[in-house]
Amino acid sequence: MSVRSRCTGRTPGLGASAAALIAWLGSACAGAPSPFRPASEPAAQLASLGWLLTIIAAIVCVIIMVLVLIPALRGWRATRARELPPLHRGDGERWIVIGGIAIPVVMLLGVFVVTAATLSKTSHPPTRARFMIQVTGHQWWWEVHYPSPDPQQNVTTANEIHIPIGEPIALRVDSRDVIHSFWVPQLHGKIDVIPGQTNTFWFRADSAGVYRGQCAEYCGIQHTHMALQVVAEPRAQFEAWLAQQRRPAVAPGDALALAGRAAFERQACSLCHAIQGTGAAGKLGPDLTHVASRMMLGAGTIPNTPGHLAGWIMNSQTIKPGNDMPQMYIDGASLHAIMAYLATLH
Amino acid sequence: MATTAPYSEPTAETAAHLDQIWHTPHTLYGRLATVDHKIIGIRYLVTSFVFLALGGLEAAAMRAQLAQPNLHLLSPEAYNQIFTMHGTTMIFWYAAPILSGFSNYLWPLLLGSRDMALPRVNALSYWLFLFSGIFLYSSALVGQMPDRGWFAYAPMTELRYSPALNMDFYALALLFLTISTTVGSINFLVTMLKMRAPGMSINRMPIMIWSTATISLSVLFALPSLSAACTFLFFDRRLAMHFFDSAQGGSPLLWQHLFWIFGHPWVYIVVLPAMGMASMMIPTFCRRPLAGHTYVVMATIMTGLIGFGVWVHHMFATGLPPMAMSFFSAASLTIVIPSAVTVFAWIATLWDSKPVMRTPMLFLLGFVVLFVIGGVSGVMTAALPFDWQLTDTYFVVAHLHYVLIGINLFPVVAAVYYWFPKMTGRMMSERLGRWNFWVMFIGFNLGFFPMHISGLLGMPRRIYTYGGGLGWDVANLVTSIGAYVFAIGVLLFFINVIVSRRTGAVAGDNPWDGGTLEWSVSSPPPEYNFLVIPTVRSREPLWEDRLGSAQRSSIREGPTLAEGRETVGTTPLDAELARVLTMPEDSLLPLALALVTLVLFYGLLLQAWWVAGVAAFGVYIVLNIWLWPKATEPLSEEG
């Protein structure tokens, strides 16, 4: 987003500098997961309500500032005289009745009507959602569950949610431990994730892309690193992804990866992590059946590359201090094999 | 006594005699036993400012950490403790007590009384406040400061998720502080109803009395909710109960309801008295009585009332039914109206005068601007569906700082500049004051305005760091720079206070030509406040002659009551003279009671139940001594 200065040949004017500043600020904010960059119908509704409120707020602030500044400037000159002006009586009830009661009442009624209208448009999906995603908050990661009428077809993954574009998705959230809050700003508002209570919400995406979400309710030492990715893709692509996720892990073909699987099952890994189709059935950490298909590791903390993954396995505490995965003591050969095995889990 | 006796001007002898009666010796005993509301008020102010400085240092550490992405100056554990302590300190140990300090100091002077209604309770409330703060900060000595945020959502505060003492310190320190706040509020209410000068009928009460009385009533209804929540939390943690434990049938949302039923009225508790002080100061500099006095009084009371009906707006994302929540959204919008009434009363007062632009006025005008910015951002968060985007982001952090710094700290600084001459007899430096204002005002806006932007860019609050490439870098760097500029501004303020105390120009009784009773006595006031108990006939007794009022107050003539520590009690509405009140002597009992309470809380903290038991018995003993009727006391006073 470049802004070209129109001041040709002359020194750039104030306007051009301001435009350049705005452009620079704009580029500095590019890529932000902002509610004001909506990628869905409900988020767009919220954003327009937000813009309306921002504009009203700005107007009110400017008017009040002018109303304060004018007497201040007048007083400033009088203060120089060093003699106190005489005491006087005055009224001013008209100011209070008009500025303090009449105008605010009208304005607030307007705001409330628009608010209520936006509420009714965004609190429920316009059409029935075709499917539902269940998200469970953990300290400090997201368990994502795609239930199916056939329990064999259930999908469990973590920290990455794939959805088809252009259709409402029903969302059920609950927590395994403390309160979290599910929030993907570009797709919809927040819904708190509360233990002992299943909250329902919905969201959708209207253009393909990857949208960053983050836990919004302070949930402990690693609240900071509890992000997630929402991948919005065309229906066919989504179906293909879901079909792939439904398959259990395939037994690896080469010896190294097979040794890696054995090491995974033998080491402490399998106590906390599950890989469908193997002996690893731990429930404390994310399901790793298709870990190689994910973009990020550690709930959006680091990219899923071999180097990052190996570092995470050996000592995730240096990356995300306080998370529940202990420091591992795995010899080099086993780590090499485990890495080879995990790379097969697409 | 005979109330109709004509009074003559008291002699110097009477003054000397009163001095003797009310004098608190400058000995160790005198310092610990004093019940003088002025000394207690100044102690409240100084102690609160110490807590402000502590909270400010914590903020400085946080802003250093967040200046750039991926910094590791603080460990996550340290950051979480520091942000929790910052919020807890500022909201509980600075924002409310600082206003209690002003009220303690000023109320009897505004009311024409010689002390608060319950002077020993006043001393008690200070000692409890001080000790609860020491109790809270003793957690730093063991490295276990509270770390679950100042609103400490369950179940993260339960033993399972927080096994060390951190949240025991939190629950007990707050419980400890609520005792102080509660007894203080009762004292204000009794003082308002009984201690006004004869003739100061309810419609002649200064606005500051109205605002502090309103919030004192709010405290009595709001604080039990916090006390209950903290008690339940402690029971859950240390007595294996399950109030907030969903696995055992408890409810995490119960904490949120209890906390915010207290918490939202608390917002008004920490701003209304500051607004009340602004309503006292603005008229002085505008050289006229406040426009729409009655409107402002009504608005103050309405704010206190509506404040009880909006707590759910802190819980818009908790999954409550939209219909139920929209009522709270509407109520939250409604609260704009009393605020707008008050703002326009100030604007009307300003508008038909040439305000004298001294330092307090700079801070007051800055305050009005910040108040409006904090108000409109509040409207944005009250709009229920948009709040789904705003809640728990930096936008809310920006909003609450505009409210708390804008509507609490700015008028507080103005009030120090304004009443410092009364308290010390010296003026604060005007030149340094201007620097002070502009550095604080610019630093504040530079620091806190960009927080709106980081919030709208999707930055959640309470994260100890953030990755680059999320678009949050610039806003955070500017915020950190602004926060440090603001801190320099606050430092200039402290410097001005310390330097002016010794070198400031001599103030005289009434340096600003104010109209209320505190300006009729010397600066600093004598220990007995008023040589004669004044009789009041208008809201600005010192302006009557120049405003051409029909009725005249009597300030120099009246009862001297020089037979003991005495002042007058009046009727609640019309302030008709009802009786002569005998006020208590200095006493070590408030300090003793606060000390055994401190031991009691340490006993609970360490689960040394026998220590707690002995201390509880100690509380009982001290209360018995305190309340034991004295044989020499006339039995007529209160029946």
Chai-1 contact restraints between the chains, C-beta under 6 A:
chainA,res_idxA,chainB,res_idxB,connection_type,confidence,min_distance_angstrom,max_distance_angstrom,comment,restraint_id
A,A28,B,V474,contact,1.0,0.0,6.0,A-B,restraint_1
A,C29,B,L457,contact,1.0,0.0,6.0,A-B,restraint_2
A,C29,B,G471,contact,1.0,0.0,6.0,A-B,restraint_3
A,G31,B,G469,contact,1.0,0.0,6.0,A-B,restraint_4
A,G31,B,G471,contact,1.0,0.0,6.0,A-B,restraint_5
A,A32,B,L457,contact,1.0,0.0,6.0,A-B,restraint_6
A,A32,B,G458,contact,1.0,0.0,6.0,A-B,restraint_7
A,A32,B,L470,contact,1.0,0.0,6.0,A-B,restraint_8
A,A32,B,G471,contact,1.0,0.0,6.0,A-B,restraint_9
A,P33,B,G458,contact,1.0,0.0,6.0,A-B,restraint_10
A,S34,B,L457,contact,1.0,0.0,6.0,A-B,restraint_11
A,S34,B,G458,contact,1.0,0.0,6.0,A-B,restraint_12
A,P35,B,Q389,contact,1.0,0.0,6.0,A-B,restraint_13
A,F36,B,L456,contact,1.0,0.0,6.0,A-B,restraint_14
A,L46,B,P385,contact,1.0,0.0,6.0,A-B,restraint_15
A,L46,B,F386,contact,1.0,0.0,6.0,A-B,restraint_16
A,L46,B,Q389,contact,1.0,0.0,6.0,A-B,restraint_17
A,L49,B,F386,contact,1.0,0.0,6.0,A-B,restraint_18
A,G50,B,F386,contact,1.0,0.0,6.0,A-B,restraint_19
A,L53,B,M380,contact,1.0,0.0,6.0,A-B,restraint_20
A,L53,B,A383,contact,1.0,0.0,6.0,A-B,restraint_21
A,A57,B,V376,contact,1.0,0.0,6.0,A-B,restraint_22
A,V60,B,V376,contact,1.0,0.0,6.0,A-B,restraint_23
A,C61,B,V372,contact,1.0,0.0,6.0,A-B,restraint_24
A,C61,B,I373,contact,1.0,0.0,6.0,A-B,restraint_25
A,I64,B,V372,contact,1.0,0.0,6.0,A-B,restraint_26
A,M65,B,V369,contact,1.0,0.0,6.0,A-B,restraint_27
A,L67,B,I347,contact,1.0,0.0,6.0,A-B,restraint_28
A,V68,B,L365,contact,1.0,0.0,6.0,A-B,restraint_29
A,V68,B,V368,contact,1.0,0.0,6.0,A-B,restraint_30
A,P71,B,L350,contact,1.0,0.0,6.0,A-B,restraint_31
A,P71,B,W351,contact,1.0,0.0,6.0,A-B,restraint_32
A,P71,B,P355,contact,1.0,0.0,6.0,A-B,restraint_33
A,A72,B,L365,contact,1.0,0.0,6.0,A-B,restraint_34
A,R74,B,K354,contact,1.0,0.0,6.0,A-B,restraint_35
A,G75,B,K354,contact,1.0,0.0,6.0,A-B,restraint_36
A,G75,B,P355,contact,1.0,0.0,6.0,A-B,restraint_37
A,G75,B,M357,contact,1.0,0.0,6.0,A-B,restraint_38
A,W76,B,M357,contact,1.0,0.0,6.0,A-B,restraint_39
A,A78,B,K354,contact,1.0,0.0,6.0,A-B,restraint_40
A,T79,B,V356,contact,1.0,0.0,6.0,A-B,restraint_41
A,T79,B,M357,contact,1.0,0.0,6.0,A-B,restraint_42
A,L84,B,D513,contact,1.0,0.0,6.0,A-B,restraint_43
A,P85,B,R287,contact,1.0,0.0,6.0,A-B,restraint_44
A,P85,B,K354,contact,1.0,0.0,6.0,A-B,restraint_45
A,L87,B,R287,contact,1.0,0.0,6.0,A-B,restraint_46
A,L87,B,W543,contact,1.0,0.0,6.0,A-B,restraint_47
A,L87,B,R546,contact,1.0,0.0,6.0,A-B,restraint_48
A,L87,B,L547,contact,1.0,0.0,6.0,A-B,restraint_49
A,H88,B,R288,contact,1.0,0.0,6.0,A-B,restraint_50
A,R89,B,L547,contact,1.0,0.0,6.0,A-B,restraint_51
A,G90,B,R288,contact,1.0,0.0,6.0,A-B,restraint_52
A,G90,B,D352,contact,1.0,0.0,6.0,A-B,restraint_53
A,G92,B,A291,contact,1.0,0.0,6.0,A-B,restraint_54
A,G92,B,A348,contact,1.0,0.0,6.0,A-B,restraint_55
A,E93,B,G292,contact,1.0,0.0,6.0,A-B,restraint_56
A,W95,B,F344,contact,1.0,0.0,6.0,A-B,restraint_57
A,W95,B,A348,contact,1.0,0.0,6.0,A-B,restraint_58
A,I96,B,G292,contact,1.0,0.0,6.0,A-B,restraint_59
A,I96,B,Y295,contact,1.0,0.0,6.0,A-B,restraint_60
A,I96,B,V341,contact,1.0,0.0,6.0,A-B,restraint_61
A,I96,B,F344,contact,1.0,0.0,6.0,A-B,restraint_62
A,I96,B,A345,contact,1.0,0.0,6.0,A-B,restraint_63
A,G99,B,F344,contact,1.0,0.0,6.0,A-B,restraint_64
A,G100,B,A340,contact,1.0,0.0,6.0,A-B,restraint_65
A,G100,B,V341,contact,1.0,0.0,6.0,A-B,restraint_66
A,G100,B,F344,contact,1.0,0.0,6.0,A-B,restraint_67
A,P104,B,V336,contact,1.0,0.0,6.0,A-B,restraint_68
A,P104,B,I337,contact,1.0,0.0,6.0,A-B,restraint_69
A,P104,B,A340,contact,1.0,0.0,6.0,A-B,restraint_70
A,L108,B,L333,contact,1.0,0.0,6.0,A-B,restraint_71
A,L108,B,V336,contact,1.0,0.0,6.0,A-B,restraint_72
A,F112,B,A330,contact,1.0,0.0,6.0,A-B,restraint_73
A,F112,B,L333,contact,1.0,0.0,6.0,A-B,restraint_74
A,T115,B,A383,contact,1.0,0.0,6.0,A-B,restraint_75
A,T115,B,L384,contact,1.0,0.0,6.0,A-B,restraint_76
A,T118,B,P385,contact,1.0,0.0,6.0,A-B,restraint_77
A,L119,B,P322,contact,1.0,0.0,6.0,A-B,restraint_78
A,L119,B,L384,contact,1.0,0.0,6.0,A-B,restraint_79
A,L119,B,P385,contact,1.0,0.0,6.0,A-B,restraint_80
A,T122,B,P385,contact,1.0,0.0,6.0,A-B,restraint_81
A,S123,B,P322,contact,1.0,0.0,6.0,A-B,restraint_82
A,V178,B,P155,contact,1.0,0.0,6.0,A-B,restraint_83
A,V178,B,M156,contact,1.0,0.0,6.0,A-B,restraint_84
A,V178,B,Y161,contact,1.0,0.0,6.0,A-B,restraint_85
A,I179,B,Y153,contact,1.0,0.0,6.0,A-B,restraint_86
A,P185,B,G458,contact,1.0,0.0,6.0,A-B,restraint_87
A,G189,B,W388,contact,1.0,0.0,6.0,A-B,restraint_88
A,G189,B,Q389,contact,1.0,0.0,6.0,A-B,restraint_89
A,K190,B,A317,contact,1.0,0.0,6.0,A-B,restraint_90
A,K190,B,W388,contact,1.0,0.0,6.0,A-B,restraint_91
A,I191,B,A317,contact,1.0,0.0,6.0,A-B,restraint_92
A,D192,B,A317,contact,1.0,0.0,6.0,A-B,restraint_93
A,D192,B,T318,contact,1.0,0.0,6.0,A-B,restraint_94
A,I194,B,P252,contact,1.0,0.0,6.0,A-B,restraint_95
A,P195,B,S246,contact,1.0,0.0,6.0,A-B,restraint_96
A,G196,B,S246,contact,1.0,0.0,6.0,A-B,restraint_97
A,N199,B,G319,contact,1.0,0.0,6.0,A-B,restraint_98
A,Q214,B,P460,contact,1.0,0.0,6.0,A-B,restraint_99
A,A216,B,D392,contact,1.0,0.0,6.0,A-B,restraint_100
A,A216,B,P460,contact,1.0,0.0,6.0,A-B,restraint_101
A,E217,B,D392,contact,1.0,0.0,6.0,A-B,restraint_102
A,Y218,B,G149,contact,1.0,0.0,6.0,A-B,restraint_103
A,Y218,B,R462,contact,1.0,0.0,6.0,A-B,restraint_104
A,G220,B,M156,contact,1.0,0.0,6.0,A-B,restraint_105
A,I221,B,P76,contact,1.0,0.0,6.0,A-B,restraint_106
A,I221,B,E77,contact,1.0,0.0,6.0,A-B,restraint_107
A,T224,B,I463,contact,1.0,0.0,6.0,A-B,restraint_108
A,T224,B,Y464,contact,1.0,0.0,6.0,A-B,restraint_109
A,T224,B,T465,contact,1.0,0.0,6.0,A-B,restraint_110
A,P321,B,P76,contact,1.0,0.0,6.0,A-B,restraint_111
